[in-house]
Amino acid sequence: MKRRQLLGTAVSVSALAGCGLFDDGPEPPPRPDALQPVLDEALKLAAAYDRAVLAEPGLAKRLTPLAEDHRAHAAELAKVIDTALPSAAASSAPPSGAGQSVAALRKAEQAAQKTAAAACRAAPANRAALVGSIAAARAAHAEALR
């Protein structure tokens, strides 16, 4: 066999190996979208507001618009990352007392704002505006809960 023939055969075999013809294992699962944690938090926050309103109906006027913001954020994030929103999950027991509810919501908003801000810094330009506005809304929510 001449050197050129041997080289051509080696290139052909390596091309076949690179295309997955000889791969035995299944394809690895796709990595979750980087915005998935922001979406998950939006859903958790909306549910937390709903639980707080159930525990203290007098807070509904104050908290319902914030819960609706989180649902709107979740809907937009789901569109961007091309995923379906989960069906409404059963809520856990509501926290006791209005003060504790509002304080817990404020802490959750502050933590979620940090997650969104970090995601905004890491996001490509076509996603940064959305995630940045979500981070800003979360910061505003935390202030509204003072």
C-alpha positions as CSV (number, residue, x, y, z in Angstrom):
1,M,0.0,0.0,0.0
2,K,1.4,3.4,-0.9
3,R,1.7,6.1,1.7
4,R,-1.1,8.3,0.1
5,Q,-3.5,5.3,0.1
6,L,-2.7,4.6,3.7
7,L,-3.1,8.2,4.7
8,G,-6.5,8.4,2.8
9,T,-7.7,5.3,4.5
10,A,-6.7,6.6,7.9
11,V,-8.6,9.9,7.2
12,S,-11.7,8.0,6.1
13,V,-11.7,5.8,9.2
14,S,-11.2,8.8,11.5
15,A,-14.0,10.7,9.8
16,L,-16.4,7.7,10.3
17,A,-15.4,7.5,13.9
18,G,-15.9,11.2,14.4
19,C,-19.5,11.1,13.0
20,G,-20.7,8.8,15.7
21,L,-20.9,5.6,13.6
22,F,-18.9,3.6,16.1
23,D,-20.2,5.3,19.3
24,D,-21.9,2.7,21.6
25,G,-23.3,5.1,24.2
26,P,-26.5,7.2,24.0
27,E,-26.3,10.9,23.4
28,P,-25.7,12.8,26.6
29,P,-28.8,14.7,27.8
30,P,-28.7,18.4,26.8
31,R,-27.5,20.8,29.4
32,P,-30.3,22.8,31.1
33,D,-30.6,26.4,29.9
34,A,-28.7,28.9,32.0
35,L,-32.0,30.8,32.6
36,Q,-33.8,27.8,34.1
37,P,-32.9,28.7,37.7
38,V,-34.3,32.2,37.1
39,L,-37.5,30.6,35.8
40,D,-37.7,28.2,38.7
41,E,-37.3,31.0,41.2
42,A,-40.1,33.0,39.5
43,L,-42.4,30.1,39.9
44,K,-41.4,29.6,43.5
45,L,-41.9,33.2,44.3
46,A,-45.3,33.4,42.8
47,A,-46.3,30.3,44.8
48,A,-44.9,31.8,48.0
49,Y,-47.0,35.0,47.4
50,D,-50.0,32.8,46.9
51,R,-49.4,31.0,50.1
52,A,-48.9,34.2,52.0
53,V,-52.2,35.6,50.7
54,L,-54.0,32.4,51.8
55,A,-52.5,32.7,55.2
56,E,-53.3,36.5,55.5
57,P,-56.1,37.5,53.1
58,G,-55.7,41.1,54.2
59,L,-52.3,41.2,52.3
60,A,-53.9,40.3,49.0
61,K,-54.0,43.8,47.7
62,R,-50.3,44.3,48.5
63,L,-49.0,40.9,47.4
64,T,-51.2,39.8,44.5
65,P,-49.6,42.2,42.0
66,L,-46.1,41.0,42.9
67,A,-47.2,37.4,42.4
68,E,-48.6,38.3,39.0
69,D,-45.3,39.9,38.1
70,H,-43.5,36.6,38.8
71,R,-46.0,34.7,36.7
72,A,-45.4,37.1,33.9
73,H,-41.6,36.7,34.3
74,A,-42.0,32.9,34.2
75,A,-44.1,33.1,31.1
76,E,-41.5,35.2,29.3
77,L,-38.6,33.1,30.4
78,A,-40.4,29.9,29.3
79,K,-40.8,31.5,25.8
80,V,-37.1,32.4,25.7
81,I,-35.8,29.0,26.7
82,D,-38.5,27.2,24.8
83,T,-40.0,25.2,27.6
84,A,-43.4,24.6,28.9
85,L,-44.5,26.0,32.3
86,P,-45.3,23.2,34.8
87,S,-48.9,22.9,36.0
88,A,-49.7,24.6,39.3
89,A,-48.2,22.6,42.1
90,A,-49.9,22.0,45.4
91,S,-48.7,24.7,47.8
92,S,-47.2,23.8,51.1
93,A,-48.5,25.0,54.4
94,P,-48.5,28.8,54.6
95,P,-46.3,30.6,57.1
96,S,-47.9,31.9,60.2
97,G,-48.4,35.6,60.8
98,A,-48.3,38.4,58.3
99,G,-45.0,39.8,59.6
100,Q,-43.3,36.5,59.1
101,S,-44.8,36.1,55.7
102,V,-43.7,39.5,54.5
103,A,-40.2,39.1,56.0
104,A,-39.8,35.7,54.4
105,L,-41.0,37.0,51.0
106,R,-38.5,39.9,51.3
107,K,-35.6,37.5,51.9
108,A,-36.7,35.3,49.1
109,E,-36.9,38.3,46.7
110,Q,-33.4,39.4,47.8
111,A,-31.9,36.0,47.1
112,A,-33.8,35.7,43.8
113,Q,-32.6,39.2,42.8
114,K,-29.0,38.0,43.2
115,T,-29.6,35.0,41.1
116,A,-31.2,37.1,38.3
117,A,-28.4,39.7,38.5
118,A,-25.8,37.0,38.1
119,A,-27.7,35.4,35.2
120,C,-27.9,38.9,33.6
121,R,-24.1,39.4,33.8
122,A,-23.6,36.0,32.2
123,A,-26.4,36.2,29.6
124,P,-25.8,37.0,25.9
125,A,-27.0,40.4,24.7
126,N,-30.3,39.0,23.4
127,R,-31.3,37.8,26.8
128,A,-29.6,40.3,29.1
129,A,-32.4,42.9,28.9
130,L,-35.1,40.5,30.0
131,V,-33.1,39.1,32.8
132,G,-31.9,42.5,33.9
133,S,-35.5,43.7,34.1
134,I,-36.4,40.7,36.1
135,A,-33.5,41.4,38.5
136,A,-34.7,45.0,38.8
137,A,-38.3,44.0,39.5
138,R,-37.1,41.6,42.2
139,A,-35.1,44.4,43.9
140,A,-38.2,46.6,43.7
141,H,-40.3,43.9,45.2
142,A,-37.9,43.5,48.1
143,E,-38.1,47.3,48.7
144,A,-41.9,47.2,48.4
145,L,-42.0,44.6,51.2
146,R,-40.2,46.8,53.7
